[in-house]
């Protein structure tokens, strides 16, 4: 199977049945036919080979990004342009997606970028609380409910064809802390975890320094190859 076929099979069978803290709901867009249609088109277009990729690992899908499209850090606007994927999804925009695709553009565009990199998240399933995005580390109970799930599903994704030299962690705080812990518990499949600022953080607090942030990110990506 190609890298892309493995990804599609992974998402097509992805389920979450762990008990969660009160008020927290799991968000699984892969149960929707229109999401899986977009996922198949995207991974067929950009991952129809067996080349290894460097993993870029976020926190968990957001409701306006991968929570709709099924593709990490990709809202419907970026799915249409620059990715050129036709879909039947309701329009959404996400700040993190805007930043990530600025990085994609700086690295030569989607075809060049996705031939070398794979966007994913520590938890492939997203969460909401009171209608807002909720992170896997937002409470001790939440972390307890998701840690083994994240370990299992990161390990499954490694089999797609991971570049084991480095993984890039999006988020220099808690996501870096727990992704490093997961990597250690799995026996260090990645030789090194390198952290850069999370896209949301950049767009909210470092927008005036966005070009510098992109340079830092692209340098980290180049060093990971």
C-alpha positions as CSV (number, residue, x, y, z in Angstrom):
1,X,0.0,0.0,0.0
2,X,1.1,3.6,-0.7
3,X,1.6,6.1,2.1
4,X,-1.7,7.7,1.1
5,X,-3.7,4.4,1.0
6,X,-2.5,3.6,4.6
7,X,-3.6,7.1,5.8
8,X,-7.0,6.7,4.2
9,X,-7.4,3.2,5.7
10,X,-6.4,4.6,9.1
11,X,-8.9,7.3,9.1
12,X,-11.7,5.1,7.6
13,X,-11.4,2.9,10.6
14,X,-10.7,5.5,13.3
15,X,-13.0,5.4,16.3
16,X,-12.9,6.8,19.8
17,X,-14.9,5.0,22.5
18,X,-12.9,6.1,25.6
19,X,-14.9,7.6,28.5
20,X,-14.2,11.4,28.7
21,X,-14.6,13.9,31.6
22,X,-18.0,15.4,32.0
23,X,-18.9,17.9,29.3
24,X,-16.2,16.9,26.9
25,X,-17.2,15.4,23.6
26,X,-15.1,13.6,21.0
27,X,-15.2,15.0,17.4
28,X,-14.8,12.3,14.7
29,X,-15.3,13.8,11.2
30,X,-14.2,10.6,9.6
31,X,-17.7,9.1,10.2
32,X,-19.1,11.5,7.5
33,X,-19.0,10.4,3.9
34,X,-18.3,14.0,2.6
35,X,-15.2,14.2,4.9
36,X,-13.9,10.8,3.8
37,X,-14.4,11.8,0.2
38,X,-12.1,14.9,0.7
39,X,-9.6,12.8,2.7
40,X,-9.3,10.2,-0.2
41,X,-8.9,12.9,-2.8
42,X,-6.2,14.7,-0.8
43,X,-4.1,11.7,0.2
44,X,-4.4,10.2,-3.3
45,X,-3.2,13.4,-4.8
46,X,-0.2,14.1,-2.5
47,X,0.7,10.7,-1.0
48,X,0.5,8.1,-3.8
49,X,4.0,6.7,-3.2
50,X,5.9,4.9,-0.5
51,X,8.4,7.6,0.4
52,X,9.0,8.3,4.1
53,X,7.8,11.6,5.5
54,X,8.9,13.8,8.4
55,X,6.1,14.0,10.9
56,X,4.8,17.4,12.0
57,X,2.7,16.8,15.1
58,X,0.0,19.2,16.4
59,X,-2.2,18.9,19.4
60,X,-5.6,17.6,18.2
61,X,-8.0,18.6,15.4
62,X,-9.8,21.9,15.7
63,X,-13.5,22.1,14.9
64,X,-12.9,24.5,11.9
65,X,-9.9,22.7,10.5
66,X,-9.4,19.0,10.5
67,X,-12.6,18.7,12.5
68,X,-14.3,19.5,9.2
69,X,-11.9,18.4,6.5
70,X,-10.4,15.4,8.2
71,X,-6.9,16.8,7.2
72,X,-4.6,18.2,9.8
73,X,-4.3,22.0,9.8
74,X,-6.3,22.2,6.6
75,X,-9.6,24.2,6.5
76,X,-11.9,24.2,3.5
77,X,-10.4,27.4,2.1
78,X,-6.9,25.9,1.9
79,X,-8.4,22.6,0.7
80,X,-9.7,24.4,-2.3
81,X,-6.7,26.7,-2.8
82,X,-3.8,25.9,-2.9
83,X,-4.6,22.2,-2.6
84,X,-7.0,22.1,-5.5
85,X,-9.3,19.5,-3.9
86,X,-13.0,19.6,-4.8
87,X,-15.4,18.9,-1.9
88,X,-18.9,19.2,-0.6
89,X,-18.0,20.5,2.9
90,X,-19.4,23.6,4.5
91,X,-17.0,26.6,4.3
92,X,-14.6,27.0,7.3
93,X,-11.5,29.0,8.1
94,X,-8.9,28.4,10.7
95,X,-6.0,30.7,11.8
96,X,-3.7,27.7,12.2
97,X,-4.4,26.6,8.7
98,X,-3.6,30.0,7.3
99,X,-0.1,29.9,9.0
100,X,0.7,26.3,8.0
101,X,-0.1,27.0,4.4
102,X,2.2,30.1,4.5
103,X,4.9,27.7,5.6
104,X,3.9,25.2,2.8
105,X,4.2,28.1,0.3
106,X,7.6,29.0,1.6
107,X,8.7,25.4,1.2
108,X,7.7,25.3,-2.5
109,X,4.0,24.6,-2.4
110,X,1.8,21.6,-1.7
111,X,3.4,19.1,-4.1
112,X,6.9,19.8,-2.9
113,X,5.9,20.0,0.8
114,X,3.7,16.9,1.1
115,X,6.3,14.8,-0.8
116,X,8.5,15.2,2.3
117,X,6.2,16.0,5.3
118,X,3.1,14.5,6.9
119,X,0.8,16.7,9.1
120,X,-0.8,15.0,12.0
121,X,-1.7,15.5,15.7
122,X,-0.8,13.9,19.0
123,X,-4.5,12.9,19.2
124,X,-6.1,12.2,15.8
125,X,-9.5,12.8,17.3
126,X,-10.6,16.3,18.3
127,X,-12.5,17.4,21.4
128,X,-15.0,20.1,22.3
129,X,-16.2,21.5,25.6
130,X,-19.2,23.8,25.6
131,X,-18.9,24.1,21.8
132,X,-15.3,25.2,21.9
133,X,-12.1,23.4,21.1
134,X,-10.6,21.4,23.9
135,X,-7.1,20.0,24.1
136,X,-6.1,16.5,25.3
137,X,-3.9,18.1,28.0
138,X,-6.5,20.6,29.3
139,X,-7.1,18.6,32.5
140,X,-5.5,15.7,34.3
141,X,-8.6,13.6,33.7
142,X,-8.5,14.4,30.0
143,X,-4.9,13.4,29.7
144,X,-5.6,10.2,31.6
145,X,-8.4,9.4,29.2
146,X,-6.4,10.0,26.0
147,X,-2.8,9.1,26.7
148,X,-2.9,5.4,25.8
149,X,-5.1,6.2,22.8
150,X,-2.5,8.7,21.5
151,X,0.3,6.2,21.9
152,X,-1.6,3.5,20.0
153,X,-2.5,5.7,17.1
154,X,0.8,7.4,16.8
155,X,2.4,4.0,16.6
156,X,-0.1,3.0,13.9
157,X,0.8,6.1,11.9
158,X,4.6,5.4,12.1
159,X,4.0,2.4,10.0
160,X,2.9,4.6,7.0
161,X,6.6,5.4,6.5
162,X,8.0,7.8,9.1
163,X,11.4,9.6,8.9
164,X,12.7,8.5,12.3
165,X,15.4,11.2,12.5
166,X,13.2,13.9,13.9
167,X,9.6,14.8,14.4
168,X,8.5,18.5,14.5
169,X,6.2,19.3,17.4
170,X,3.8,22.2,17.0
171,X,3.8,23.8,20.4
172,X,6.8,24.4,22.6
173,X,4.9,23.9,25.9
174,X,2.5,21.1,26.9
175,X,2.3,19.5,23.5
176,X,6.1,19.2,23.4
177,X,6.2,17.8,27.0
178,X,3.6,15.1,26.4
179,X,4.7,14.2,22.8
180,X,8.2,13.7,24.2
181,X,6.7,11.5,26.9
182,X,4.8,9.5,24.4
183,X,7.9,9.1,22.3
184,X,9.8,7.8,25.3
185,X,7.1,5.4,26.3
186,X,7.1,4.0,22.7
187,X,10.8,3.4,22.9
188,X,11.9,6.5,21.1
189,X,10.8,5.8,17.5
190,X,11.8,9.3,16.8
191,X,15.5,10.0,17.6
192,X,14.6,13.6,18.5
193,X,11.5,15.8,19.0
194,X,12.0,19.4,17.9
195,X,9.5,22.0,19.0
196,X,8.4,25.2,17.2
197,X,5.7,27.6,18.2
198,X,2.2,26.4,17.6
199,X,0.4,28.1,14.6
200,X,-2.4,29.4,16.7
201,X,0.1,31.0,19.1
202,X,1.9,32.6,16.2
203,X,-1.3,34.0,14.6
204,X,-2.6,35.4,17.9
205,X,0.6,36.7,19.6
206,X,3.4,36.8,17.0
207,X,1.7,38.0,13.8
208,X,4.0,41.0,13.6
209,X,7.0,38.5,13.6
210,X,5.3,36.0,11.3
211,X,8.1,36.1,8.7
212,X,10.7,35.3,11.4
213,X,8.5,32.5,12.7
214,X,8.2,31.0,9.2
215,X,12.0,31.2,8.8
216,X,12.4,29.4,12.2
217,X,9.9,26.7,11.2
218,X,11.3,26.2,7.7
219,X,14.8,25.9,9.1
220,X,13.6,23.2,11.5
221,X,11.9,21.4,8.7
222,X,15.0,21.5,6.5
223,X,17.2,20.2,9.4
224,X,14.8,17.3,10.0
225,X,15.1,15.8,6.5
